[in-house]
Amino acid sequence: MKSDIHPDYHFVKVVMTDGTEYTTRTTWGKEGDVLQLDIDAKSHPAWTGGSTQLLDRGGRVSRFQKKFAGFLKS
């Protein structure tokens, strides 16, 4: 590998939306920084089953639902 072309790889603390923390290695920020997450797997609808409603801007969601309404029904 070429030297001096790779970014600094260091440890940072990640704080989840529920307050749990873990340490990981990353190129983000600098050594010892804290990454405070606004959305993570515990709070995002894609992982939680979509308990929150999607905001329908311009009818995109309703057009999608209409187009694929009977797609998986047997």
C-alpha positions, -999 to 999 in steps of 0.1 A, spaced: 0 0 0 10 36 -6 20 55 25 3 88 36 -28 84 15 -51 67 40 -72 87 65 -66 85 102 -84 55 117 -91 60 154 -116 53 183 -147 74 189 -177 69 213 -211 64 197 -242 74 217 -275 58 206 -309 75 208 -317 56 240 -285 67 257 -265 34 253 -229 39 243 -202 19 226 -167 26 212 -158 19 176 -130 27 152 -137 51 124 -123 78 101 -150 103 113 -139 132 136 -108 128 157 -96 106 185 -120 107 215 -149 125 198 -185 116 206 -209 108 178 -245 115 190 -270 97 168 -304 112 160 -317 81 142 -305 45 148 -318 10 144 -337 12 177 -358 42 166 -359 42 127 -392 29 112 -373 7 87 -361 -15 116 -389 -10 141 -417 -21 118 -429 13 108 -450 23 138 -446 59 129 -466 73 99 -448 84 68 -454 120 56 -470 119 22 -455 147 2 -470 152 -33 -489 119 -31 -458 97 -36 -466 73 -8 -503 70 -18 -493 64 -54 -469 37 -44 -495 20 -21 -521 22 -49 -497 7 -75 -486 -22 -53 -518 -27 -33 -525 -64 -42 -489 -74 -50 -483 -99 -22 -519 -110 -16 -528 -145 -25 
